[in-house]
């Protein structure tokens, strides 16, 4: 997998070895993930507010029950009940998703989907890719920089899905959607929160109608905290807006935009953290912009075309201290811009058969001005400057057909898709997908089968870094083949839903650093297999119990050691909502031990497993006013996320919000 050697930028670490190379909120519980049918008491609500799947310009939106792959939806009700501050806390109960954090919002939290590195998960905001190809991890997204107020709902799809979403989705997709306005009265909210570690948060949002069937929405938030873990610090200003406009009887336009300005001080990767490290902090500032426009043409129930334009830009400045004796101090200024254009059209829209086709393309520009501060004995400072552009695109087609089985035995849905991608450098890539969904006659059982291929272009960091730092312009795309088989079953009388999924995936041509050639090369091969288990029990309309667990077996087929891959992850939550004013949630999550490397601690290679207990609640104390509270690590458990990086102890925040319904 595209490495970060010893937890830092791999080639940055290797640069020091030039002289002597060596080996090295809520009103209702969320629906069960991917469930084909909810308990009977919730059926009407599901029909009125169906979740969607593949809501992109690639494939027409569809219900979760038609998904041949594993998908989870974090609904607006679930997002509110979680009392979350960041996308990390919104997603922490998703099966198959391991969120690895350095301990606080000042650090980084990355998403490991089914054992894939964080740069193999494509992260979209209203369809706009957020992955940064200049990132030293190869394109990982720090979820701590995405405030929860920015997200109305989320969709998490696991498995190789390049045929649907385009390049980068080797292990899956995390798609976030900003709030929208609509017909009805104007809504507004104001709030403030405070807690330990000097936590302060303030926010404001408003939404309302725009014409007969459109809407406007926008919001602003400020987050700040200090000393959550030792001397770290975080602050960020975030602003977002969206508009849905009806331009005619069969034409509509959705506009979205987000701007963020942030600053943080944290402990460098591989430094041993505040326990074993020097105590010096890494300072990072970032400015993010994402804007998008989606145009719909035609009857929504017929052959409706969609055209999408999305632009993202990220500017980052970072000063990192040295991590003796291997990693030198460094300074960098990076700017990355990505433009995405997409078009999609249903060619056939019949009662049982659908055919979609379309095309999409991306243009990327990366600018890096950086220096590694090596001592004179190692040759002095080394510049890491580069400027890289790349164009890529593809055409795709997808077919879905559903047949009714005789004798009332149920239905069978079959789907297939193929995407052909080309880039300004490299050979064409073909990425197929096939799937099937079998539903029982009573709708209580659903069987799923899914298989596909995905590819990912090498990061700019691996391709375009100077040769002295290991850059290799001849790198090939990384790829993955994978499949899964799943079953979901509802025991309606018991109000119980159960699900299990087995998955197997193989990564090839992964980018690794070769010390003998002192260069990034395509050579790594990794096999991942595992099982995801989910359960939901709703003994009473006001009470819901959810649980999930993932078993993971990740192996380097070339005999290497893979870090940060716990064998087991899981969690459970109990949500109680008596009446319409009170919502209470108790949740637990656990992670088994995993391997890690920190430069100052060569005698250790393992992070122990841990379990955490938390609480979230909200109480509408008066018309328009809501009191919210969240407590994490209730047992004040001492634990590590990396060697030398302690997780936060018992922490809390409390807030008051005013809402104009």
C-alpha positions as CSV (number, residue, x, y, z in Angstrom):
1,X,0.0,0.0,0.0
2,X,1.3,3.5,-0.8
3,X,3.4,3.9,2.3
4,X,4.1,6.5,4.9
5,X,7.3,5.0,6.2
6,X,7.3,4.8,10.0
7,X,4.1,6.7,10.0
8,X,5.7,9.8,8.3
9,X,6.1,10.6,4.6
10,X,8.1,7.7,3.4
11,X,10.6,9.4,1.2
12,X,11.0,12.2,3.7
13,X,12.3,9.6,6.2
14,X,14.4,8.0,3.5
15,X,16.1,11.2,2.6
16,X,18.2,11.1,5.7
17,X,19.6,7.8,4.6
18,X,21.2,9.2,1.5
19,X,24.7,8.6,2.9
20,X,24.1,5.0,4.0
21,X,20.8,3.4,2.7
22,X,19.6,0.6,4.8
23,X,16.6,-1.8,5.0
24,X,14.6,-0.6,6.8
25,X,-30.2,15.0,17.1
26,X,-32.5,13.9,17.0
27,X,-35.9,12.5,16.5
28,X,-35.5,8.9,15.4
29,X,-33.0,6.1,15.4
30,X,-31.3,5.5,12.1
31,X,-32.4,2.6,9.8
32,X,-30.3,-0.6,10.0
33,X,-27.4,-0.4,7.5
34,X,-28.4,-1.7,4.1
35,X,-31.6,-3.3,5.4
36,X,-34.0,-4.6,2.8
37,X,-36.9,-3.9,5.1
38,X,-37.3,-2.3,8.5
39,X,-39.6,-3.6,11.2
40,X,-43.3,-3.1,10.4
41,X,-43.6,-0.1,12.8
42,X,-41.1,1.9,10.8
43,X,-42.2,0.9,7.2
44,X,-44.3,4.0,6.6
45,X,-41.5,6.3,7.6
46,X,-39.1,4.6,5.3
47,X,-41.5,4.9,2.3
48,X,-41.9,8.6,3.1
49,X,-38.1,9.2,3.4
50,X,-36.3,6.5,1.5
51,X,-32.5,6.5,1.7
52,X,-30.6,6.7,-1.5
53,X,-27.6,4.9,-3.0
54,X,-25.2,5.9,-5.7
55,X,-26.5,9.5,-5.6
56,X,-24.0,10.8,-8.2
57,X,-24.0,11.8,-11.8
58,X,-22.7,8.3,-12.6
59,X,-25.8,6.3,-11.7
60,X,-29.4,7.4,-11.0
61,X,-30.2,7.5,-7.3
62,X,-31.8,4.4,-5.9
63,X,-32.9,2.9,-2.6
64,X,-30.6,1.1,-0.3
65,X,-32.6,-2.1,-0.6
66,X,-31.5,-2.4,-4.3
67,X,-27.8,-2.2,-3.4
68,X,-25.8,-5.3,-4.3
69,X,-22.9,-4.0,-2.3
70,X,-22.6,-3.0,1.4
71,X,-23.9,0.5,2.1
72,X,-24.7,2.5,5.2
73,X,-26.7,5.7,5.5
74,X,-26.3,8.1,8.3
75,X,-29.6,9.9,8.2
76,X,-30.3,13.5,9.4
77,X,-32.1,12.0,12.5
78,X,-29.1,9.9,13.3
79,X,-26.7,12.8,12.7
80,X,-28.6,14.9,15.2
81,X,-28.9,12.1,17.8
82,X,-25.1,11.5,17.7
83,X,-24.4,15.1,19.1
84,X,-21.3,15.0,17.0
85,X,-18.8,17.8,16.4
86,X,-16.9,16.4,13.4
87,X,-17.5,13.8,10.6
88,X,-15.4,11.4,12.7
89,X,-18.0,11.2,15.4
90,X,-20.8,10.9,12.8
91,X,-19.1,7.8,11.3
92,X,-17.7,6.0,14.3
93,X,-20.4,3.3,14.3
94,X,-20.2,2.2,10.6
95,X,-19.2,-1.4,10.2
96,X,-16.1,-2.1,8.2
97,X,-14.8,1.5,8.9
98,X,-11.9,1.9,11.3
99,X,-11.3,5.6,12.2
100,X,-7.7,6.0,13.3
101,X,-7.0,9.2,15.2
102,X,-4.0,10.7,16.8
103,X,-6.2,11.7,19.7
104,X,-8.0,15.0,19.1
105,X,-9.3,17.4,16.5
106,X,-5.8,19.0,16.4
107,X,-4.4,15.7,15.0
108,X,-5.6,13.7,12.0
109,X,-8.3,11.1,11.8
110,X,-8.2,8.9,8.7
111,X,-10.7,6.3,7.4
112,X,-9.6,2.7,6.8
113,X,-12.3,1.0,4.9
114,X,-12.1,-2.8,5.1
115,X,-8.4,-2.7,5.7
116,X,-7.6,-0.3,2.8
117,X,-5.2,2.6,3.4
118,X,-7.0,5.9,4.0
119,X,-6.0,7.2,0.6
120,X,-8.0,4.3,-1.0
121,X,-11.3,5.8,0.3
122,X,-12.8,8.4,-2.0
123,X,-14.4,11.2,0.0
124,X,-17.0,13.4,-1.7
125,X,-18.8,16.5,-0.5
126,X,-22.0,16.9,-2.6
127,X,-20.1,15.0,-5.3
128,X,-16.9,17.1,-5.1
129,X,-13.8,15.0,-4.5
130,X,-11.9,16.2,-1.4
131,X,-8.8,13.8,-1.7
132,X,-5.6,15.8,-2.2
133,X,-3.1,14.2,-4.5
134,X,-0.2,16.2,-3.0
135,X,-0.8,14.7,0.4
136,X,2.2,12.7,1.7
137,X,-0.2,9.8,2.4
138,X,-1.3,9.6,-1.2
139,X,-4.6,11.4,-0.9
140,X,-6.0,10.7,2.6
141,X,-8.7,13.1,4.0
142,X,-8.6,14.3,7.6
143,X,-12.2,13.9,8.8
144,X,-11.5,16.1,11.8
145,X,-11.5,19.1,9.5
146,X,-15.1,18.4,8.4
147,X,-17.5,19.8,11.1
148,X,-20.7,17.8,11.8
149,X,-22.9,20.8,11.1
150,X,-21.7,20.7,7.5
151,X,-23.2,17.2,7.0
152,X,-26.9,16.6,6.8
153,X,-26.5,12.9,5.9
154,X,-23.8,10.6,4.8
155,X,-23.5,7.5,2.6
156,X,-20.7,5.0,3.1
157,X,-20.2,2.4,0.3
158,X,-17.6,-0.3,0.7
159,X,-15.8,-2.2,-2.0
160,X,-14.0,-1.4,-5.3
161,X,-16.4,0.9,-7.1
162,X,-14.4,2.8,-9.7
163,X,-17.1,1.8,-12.3
164,X,-19.6,4.0,-10.4
165,X,-17.6,6.8,-8.8
166,X,-14.4,7.2,-10.9
167,X,-10.8,6.8,-9.9
168,X,-9.6,6.6,-6.2
169,X,-12.3,4.4,-4.8
170,X,-10.2,1.3,-4.3
171,X,-11.7,0.4,-0.9
172,X,-15.0,2.4,-1.1
173,X,-16.6,5.8,-0.9
174,X,-17.6,8.2,1.9
175,X,-20.1,10.7,0.5
176,X,-21.2,13.6,2.6
177,X,-24.2,15.9,1.8
178,X,-24.7,19.4,3.0
179,X,-28.1,20.6,4.3
180,X,-30.7,21.8,1.8
181,X,-33.7,24.2,2.0
182,X,-37.1,23.6,0.5
183,X,-40.7,24.7,0.5
184,X,-42.2,25.7,3.8
185,X,-41.4,28.2,6.5
186,X,-38.0,29.7,7.0
187,X,-35.9,27.8,9.6
188,X,-33.0,29.2,11.6
189,X,-30.7,28.1,14.4
190,X,-28.1,29.6,16.7
191,X,-26.1,27.9,19.2
192,X,-23.0,27.8,21.4
193,X,-21.1,25.0,23.1
194,X,-18.3,24.8,25.7
195,X,-16.4,22.0,27.4
196,X,-13.1,20.9,28.8
197,X,-9.8,21.5,27.0
198,X,-11.0,25.1,26.4
199,X,-13.5,23.8,23.9
200,X,-15.6,26.6,22.3
201,X,-18.0,26.2,19.4
202,X,-20.5,28.7,17.9
203,X,-22.8,28.1,15.0
204,X,-25.6,29.6,13.0
205,X,-27.7,28.2,10.1
206,X,-30.8,29.1,8.1
207,X,-32.9,27.5,5.4
208,X,-36.0,28.3,3.5
209,X,-37.9,28.2,0.2
210,X,-36.7,29.6,-3.2
211,X,-39.6,29.7,-5.6
212,X,-42.3,27.0,-5.8
213,X,-40.0,24.0,-5.5
214,X,-36.6,25.3,-4.6
215,X,-34.7,26.1,-1.4
216,X,-31.8,28.0,0.1
217,X,-29.6,27.0,3.0
218,X,-26.4,28.3,4.6
219,X,-24.4,28.1,7.8
220,X,-21.4,29.3,9.7
221,X,-19.4,27.6,12.5
222,X,-16.3,28.3,14.6
223,X,-14.5,25.5,16.6
224,X,-11.6,25.9,18.9
225,X,-9.9,23.7,21.6
226,X,-6.5,23.4,23.3
227,X,-4.6,20.8,25.3
228,X,-7.0,17.9,24.5
229,X,-3.8,15.8,24.2
230,X,-0.8,17.5,25.9
231,X,-0.1,20.8,24.2
232,X,-2.0,20.4,20.9
233,X,-4.3,23.1,19.6
234,X,-7.1,23.4,17.0
235,X,-9.2,26.2,15.5
236,X,-11.3,26.4,12.4
237,X,-13.9,28.7,10.7
238,X,-16.3,27.0,8.3
239,X,-19.0,28.4,6.0
240,X,-21.3,26.6,3.6
241,X,-24.3,27.4,1.4
242,X,-26.5,25.7,-1.0
243,X,-29.4,26.6,-3.4
244,X,-31.9,24.4,-5.2
245,X,-33.6,26.2,-8.0
246,X,-36.4,25.2,-10.2
247,X,-35.6,26.7,-13.6
248,X,-38.6,25.2,-15.5
249,X,-41.1,22.4,-15.4
250,X,-38.4,19.8,-16.0
251,X,-35.2,21.7,-15.2
252,X,-33.6,22.3,-11.9
253,X,-30.2,23.5,-10.6
254,X,-28.4,22.6,-7.4
255,X,-25.5,24.9,-6.3
256,X,-23.3,24.2,-3.3
257,X,-20.2,25.8,-1.8
258,X,-18.0,25.5,1.3
259,X,-15.0,27.5,2.6
260,X,-12.8,26.6,5.6
261,X,-9.9,28.3,7.3
262,X,-8.1,26.3,9.9
263,X,-5.0,26.1,12.0
264,X,-3.6,23.4,14.2
265,X,-0.6,22.3,16.2
266,X,-0.1,18.6,16.7
267,X,2.6,16.0,17.2
268,X,4.3,14.7,14.0
269,X,3.8,11.2,12.6
270,X,6.3,8.7,13.9
271,X,7.6,11.1,16.6
272,X,6.4,9.0,19.6
273,X,3.9,11.7,20.4
274,X,3.9,13.6,23.7
275,X,5.1,10.6,25.7
276,X,8.3,9.6,23.8
277,X,8.9,12.5,21.5
278,X,10.8,15.7,21.8
279,X,7.7,17.7,22.6
280,X,8.0,19.9,19.6
281,X,4.8,20.5,17.6
282,X,4.0,20.5,13.9
283,X,2.2,23.6,12.8
284,X,-0.3,23.5,9.9
285,X,-2.6,26.0,8.4
286,X,-5.1,25.2,5.6
287,X,-7.6,27.0,3.4
288,X,-10.2,24.9,1.6
289,X,-12.7,25.8,-1.1
290,X,-15.3,23.5,-2.7
291,X,-18.0,24.6,-5.1
292,X,-20.3,22.6,-7.3
293,X,-23.3,22.9,-9.7
294,X,-25.6,20.0,-10.7
295,X,-28.1,20.6,-13.5
296,X,-31.0,18.2,-14.0
297,X,-32.8,18.2,-17.4
298,X,-36.0,16.2,-18.1
299,X,-38.7,14.3,-16.2
300,X,-37.3,13.0,-12.9
301,X,-39.3,9.7,-13.5
302,X,-38.0,9.3,-17.0
303,X,-34.8,9.9,-19.1
304,X,-33.4,12.7,-16.9
305,X,-30.0,14.0,-17.8
306,X,-27.6,15.3,-15.1
307,X,-24.6,17.5,-15.7
308,X,-22.2,18.2,-12.8
309,X,-19.3,20.6,-12.4
310,X,-17.2,20.5,-9.2
311,X,-14.1,22.5,-8.2
312,X,-12.0,21.9,-5.0
313,X,-8.9,23.8,-4.0
314,X,-6.8,23.2,-0.9
315,X,-3.9,25.3,0.2
316,X,-1.7,24.1,3.0
317,X,1.4,25.4,4.9
318,X,3.2,23.2,7.3
319,X,6.3,23.4,9.5
320,X,7.4,20.1,10.9
321,X,10.2,19.6,13.5
322,X,12.8,16.9,13.2
323,X,12.2,13.5,14.6
324,X,15.8,12.4,15.5
325,X,17.7,10.5,14.3
326,X,16.0,9.9,11.0
327,X,13.4,12.5,9.9
328,X,14.7,16.0,9.3
329,X,12.8,19.2,9.9
330,X,10.8,20.4,6.9
331,X,8.7,23.3,5.6
332,X,6.2,23.1,2.8
333,X,3.6,25.2,1.0
334,X,1.2,23.2,-1.2
335,X,-1.7,24.1,-3.4
336,X,-3.9,21.5,-5.1
337,X,-6.8,22.2,-7.4
338,X,-9.2,19.6,-8.9
339,X,-11.9,20.2,-11.5
340,X,-14.5,17.5,-12.1
341,X,-17.0,17.4,-15.0
342,X,-19.7,14.7,-15.3
343,X,-22.6,13.9,-17.5
344,X,-25.1,11.1,-17.1
345,X,-28.3,10.0,-18.9
346,X,-30.7,7.1,-18.5
347,X,-30.9,5.5,-21.9
348,X,-33.7,3.1,-20.9
349,X,-36.1,3.7,-18.0
350,X,-38.7,0.9,-18.0
351,X,-40.6,-0.8,-15.1
352,X,-38.0,-3.6,-14.8
353,X,-35.0,-2.5,-16.8
354,X,-32.8,0.5,-16.5
355,X,-29.7,1.4,-18.6
356,X,-27.5,4.4,-17.7
357,X,-24.6,5.9,-19.6
358,X,-22.3,8.9,-19.3
359,X,-18.8,10.3,-19.0
360,X,-16.7,12.2,-16.5
361,X,-13.3,13.8,-16.4
362,X,-11.0,15.4,-13.9
363,X,-8.3,18.0,-14.3
364,X,-5.7,18.3,-11.5
365,X,-3.0,20.9,-10.7
366,X,-0.5,20.5,-7.8
367,X,2.1,23.0,-6.7
368,X,4.6,22.1,-4.0
369,X,7.3,24.4,-2.6
370,X,9.2,22.5,0.2
371,X,12.6,22.0,1.8
372,X,14.0,19.3,4.0
373,X,16.5,20.8,6.4
374,X,19.4,18.3,6.3
375,X,22.7,18.9,8.1
376,X,25.8,19.7,6.0
377,X,27.2,16.3,6.6
378,X,24.2,14.9,4.7
379,X,24.5,17.4,1.8
380,X,22.5,20.3,3.3
381,X,19.0,21.3,2.5
382,X,17.1,19.3,-0.2
383,X,14.3,21.0,-2.2
384,X,11.1,19.0,-2.8
385,X,9.6,21.5,-5.2
386,X,7.4,20.3,-8.1
387,X,4.5,21.4,-10.3
388,X,2.3,18.7,-11.7
389,X,-0.8,18.7,-13.9
390,X,-2.9,15.7,-15.0
391,X,-6.1,15.1,-17.0
392,X,-8.1,11.9,-16.7
393,X,-11.5,10.8,-17.7
394,X,-13.8,7.9,-18.5
395,X,-17.0,6.7,-20.1
396,X,-19.3,4.2,-18.5
397,X,-22.5,2.2,-19.0
398,X,-24.7,0.4,-16.5
399,X,-27.6,-2.1,-16.8
400,X,-30.1,-3.2,-14.1
401,X,-32.9,-5.7,-14.6
402,X,-35.3,-7.0,-12.0
403,X,-37.5,-10.1,-12.5
404,X,-40.3,-11.5,-10.3
405,X,-39.9,-15.1,-9.3
406,X,-42.9,-17.4,-9.8
407,X,-45.1,-18.5,-7.0
408,X,-44.6,-15.4,-5.0
409,X,-41.1,-16.4,-4.1
410,X,-39.7,-12.9,-4.4
411,X,-37.6,-11.0,-6.9
412,X,-34.2,-11.1,-8.4
413,X,-32.3,-8.0,-9.4
414,X,-29.2,-8.2,-11.7
415,X,-26.8,-5.4,-12.5
416,X,-23.6,-4.8,-14.4
417,X,-21.5,-1.9,-15.2
418,X,-18.3,-1.1,-17.1
419,X,-16.1,2.0,-17.0
420,X,-13.1,2.7,-19.3
421,X,-10.7,5.3,-17.9
422,X,-7.7,7.1,-19.6
423,X,-5.2,9.6,-18.2
424,X,-2.7,12.0,-19.7
425,X,-0.1,9.5,-18.7
426,X,-0.4,5.8,-18.4
427,X,-2.4,3.1,-20.2
428,X,-6.3,2.8,-20.3
429,X,-8.0,1.0,-17.3
430,X,-11.1,-1.1,-17.6
431,X,-13.2,-1.4,-14.4
432,X,-16.2,-3.7,-14.4
433,X,-18.8,-4.4,-11.8
434,X,-21.5,-7.0,-11.4
435,X,-24.1,-7.7,-8.7
436,X,-27.3,-9.5,-7.8
437,X,-29.9,-9.0,-5.1
438,X,-32.4,-11.8,-4.2
439,X,-35.4,-10.8,-2.1
440,X,-37.8,-13.3,-0.5
441,X,-41.5,-13.2,-1.2
442,X,-42.3,-11.7,2.2
443,X,-39.5,-9.2,2.0
444,X,-37.9,-10.4,5.2
445,X,-34.7,-11.8,3.7
446,X,-32.3,-10.3,1.2
447,X,-29.2,-12.0,-0.3
448,X,-26.5,-9.9,-2.0
449,X,-23.6,-10.7,-4.3
450,X,-21.2,-8.1,-5.7
451,X,-17.8,-8.1,-7.4
452,X,-15.8,-5.5,-9.2
453,X,-12.5,-3.9,-10.1
454,X,-11.2,-0.4,-9.1
455,X,-8.1,1.6,-10.0
456,X,-6.4,4.6,-8.6
457,X,-3.9,7.0,-10.2
458,X,-0.6,7.5,-8.3
459,X,-0.4,10.5,-6.1
460,X,1.5,13.6,-7.2
461,X,3.7,13.2,-4.1
462,X,4.9,9.7,-5.4
463,X,5.0,10.7,-9.1
464,X,6.4,14.2,-9.1
465,X,8.7,14.6,-6.1
466,X,12.3,15.2,-7.2
467,X,14.3,12.1,-8.0
468,X,16.5,12.7,-4.9
469,X,13.3,12.2,-2.8
470,X,12.2,9.0,-4.6
471,X,9.7,10.5,-7.1
472,X,9.0,8.2,-10.1
473,X,7.0,9.5,-13.1
474,X,6.7,6.0,-14.5
475,X,4.5,4.7,-11.7
476,X,1.4,2.7,-12.9
477,X,-2.1,3.0,-11.4
478,X,-2.8,0.9,-8.3
479,X,-5.7,-1.6,-8.6
480,X,-8.0,-3.8,-6.6
481,X,-10.3,-6.7,-7.4
482,X,-12.9,-7.7,-4.8
483,X,-16.2,-9.3,-4.1
484,X,-18.7,-9.8,-1.3
485,X,-21.7,-11.9,-0.3
486,X,-24.2,-10.7,2.3
487,X,-27.5,-11.6,3.9
488,X,-30.0,-9.5,5.8
489,X,-33.0,-11.0,7.6
490,X,-35.8,-9.3,9.6
491,X,-37.6,-11.1,12.4
492,X,-40.6,-8.7,12.3
493,X,-42.5,-10.0,15.3
494,X,-39.4,-9.7,17.4
495,X,-38.6,-6.3,15.7
496,X,-35.1,-7.6,15.1
497,X,-32.9,-7.2,12.0
498,X,-29.7,-9.1,11.5
499,X,-27.1,-8.9,8.7
500,X,-23.8,-10.5,7.8
501,X,-21.3,-9.9,4.9
502,X,-18.2,-11.7,3.9
503,X,-15.8,-9.8,1.7
504,X,-12.5,-10.6,-0.1
505,X,-10.3,-8.1,-1.9
506,X,-6.9,-8.1,-3.4
507,X,-4.8,-5.1,-4.1
508,X,-2.0,-5.1,-6.7
509,X,0.6,-2.8,-8.1
510,X,0.6,-0.8,-4.8
511,X,3.2,1.8,-4.5
512,X,6.1,1.1,-2.1
513,X,9.5,2.6,-1.5
514,X,12.5,0.6,-2.7
515,X,15.6,1.4,-0.7
516,X,18.0,-0.2,-3.2
517,X,16.7,1.9,-6.1
518,X,15.8,4.7,-3.7
519,X,12.6,5.3,-5.5
520,X,8.9,4.6,-5.3
521,X,7.9,1.5,-7.3
522,X,4.8,-0.6,-8.0
523,X,5.4,-3.9,-6.2
524,X,3.2,-4.4,-3.2
525,X,0.4,-7.0,-3.1
526,X,-2.1,-7.2,-0.3
527,X,-5.0,-9.5,0.4
528,X,-7.9,-8.5,2.6
529,X,-10.8,-10.7,3.8
530,X,-13.2,-10.4,6.6
531,X,-16.8,-10.5,8.0
532,X,-19.1,-7.6,8.9
533,X,-21.9,-8.3,11.4
534,X,-24.8,-5.9,12.2
535,X,-27.9,-6.2,14.4
536,X,-30.7,-3.9,15.3
537,X,-33.5,-4.5,17.9
538,X,-36.4,-2.1,18.5
539,X,-38.4,-3.6,21.3
540,X,-40.4,-0.3,21.6
541,X,-41.0,2.6,19.2
542,X,-39.0,4.8,21.6
543,X,-36.1,2.4,22.2
544,X,-33.5,1.0,19.7
545,X,-30.4,-1.1,20.2
546,X,-27.8,-1.3,17.4
547,X,-24.6,-3.3,17.3
548,X,-21.9,-4.0,14.7
549,X,-18.6,-5.8,14.5
550,X,-15.9,-6.4,11.8
551,X,-13.4,-9.1,11.7
552,X,-10.4,-8.4,9.4
553,X,-7.6,-10.5,8.1
554,X,-5.1,-8.3,6.1
555,X,-1.9,-9.9,4.7
556,X,1.0,-8.6,2.7
557,X,1.5,-11.2,0.0
558,X,5.2,-10.2,-0.3
559,X,5.9,-10.9,3.4
560,X,5.9,-7.3,4.7
561,X,4.5,-5.9,7.9
562,X,1.2,-4.0,7.7
563,X,0.5,-1.3,10.4
564,X,-2.7,0.0,11.9
565,X,-4.8,-3.0,11.0
566,X,-6.7,-4.3,14.1
567,X,-8.2,-7.8,13.8
568,X,-11.5,-6.7,15.4
569,X,-13.4,-3.4,15.6
570,X,-17.0,-2.9,16.7
571,X,-19.5,-1.0,18.7
572,X,-23.0,-0.8,20.1
573,X,-25.5,1.9,21.1
574,X,-28.7,2.2,22.9
575,X,-31.0,5.1,21.9
576,X,-34.0,6.1,24.0
577,X,-36.4,8.9,23.0
578,X,-39.3,9.1,25.4
579,X,-41.7,11.7,24.0
580,X,-40.7,14.4,21.6
581,X,-38.5,16.5,23.9
582,X,-35.8,14.1,25.2
583,X,-33.2,12.0,23.4
584,X,-30.6,9.9,25.3
585,X,-27.9,7.7,23.8
586,X,-25.3,5.4,25.4
587,X,-22.7,4.0,23.1
588,X,-19.6,1.8,23.2
589,X,-16.9,1.0,20.7
590,X,-13.9,-1.2,20.8
591,X,-10.7,-1.9,18.9
592,X,-8.3,-4.8,19.2
593,X,-4.5,-4.4,19.3
594,X,-2.6,-3.5,16.1
595,X,1.0,-3.0,15.0
596,X,2.7,0.4,14.9
597,X,6.1,2.0,14.5
598,X,7.4,5.1,16.2
599,X,11.0,6.2,15.6
600,X,12.0,7.0,19.2
601,X,10.5,3.7,20.5
602,X,12.2,0.8,18.5
603,X,11.5,-1.6,21.4
604,X,7.8,-1.4,20.9
605,X,5.7,-2.5,17.9
606,X,2.2,-2.9,19.3
607,X,-0.7,-0.7,20.4
608,X,-3.0,-2.5,22.9
609,X,-6.7,-2.7,22.2
610,X,-9.2,-0.7,24.1
611,X,-12.9,-0.1,24.7
612,X,-14.6,3.2,25.3
613,X,-18.0,4.2,26.6
614,X,-19.8,7.5,25.8
615,X,-23.1,9.3,26.2
616,X,-25.0,11.9,24.2
617,X,-28.3,13.6,25.0
618,X,-30.6,16.4,24.1
619,X,-33.5,18.0,25.9
620,X,-35.9,20.6,24.4
621,X,-36.3,22.6,27.5
622,X,-38.6,25.2,26.0
623,X,-40.1,25.9,22.6
624,X,-37.2,26.8,20.4
625,X,-34.5,26.0,22.9
626,X,-32.6,22.7,23.1
627,X,-29.9,21.7,25.6
628,X,-27.3,19.2,24.3
629,X,-24.5,17.4,26.1
630,X,-21.9,14.8,25.1
631,X,-19.5,12.9,27.4
632,X,-16.7,10.7,26.0
633,X,-14.6,8.0,27.7
634,X,-16.9,7.9,30.7
635,X,-14.8,5.3,32.4
636,X,-11.7,7.6,32.0
637,X,-9.9,4.7,30.3
638,X,-6.1,5.2,29.7
639,X,-5.3,4.0,26.2
640,X,-3.1,4.8,23.1
641,X,-4.1,5.3,19.5
642,X,-0.5,5.2,18.3
643,X,2.6,4.3,20.4
644,X,3.2,7.4,22.6
645,X,-0.1,9.1,21.6
646,X,-2.5,8.9,24.5
647,X,-6.2,9.0,23.8
648,X,-8.2,11.7,25.5
649,X,-9.4,11.0,29.0
650,X,-12.9,11.7,30.3
651,X,-14.2,14.7,28.4
652,X,-17.4,16.6,28.0
653,X,-19.2,19.5,26.3
654,X,-22.6,21.1,26.8
655,X,-24.4,23.5,24.5
656,X,-27.6,25.5,24.1
657,X,-29.2,26.0,20.7
658,X,-32.2,28.1,19.6
659,X,-34.2,26.8,16.6
660,X,-36.9,28.6,14.7
661,X,-39.0,25.8,13.2
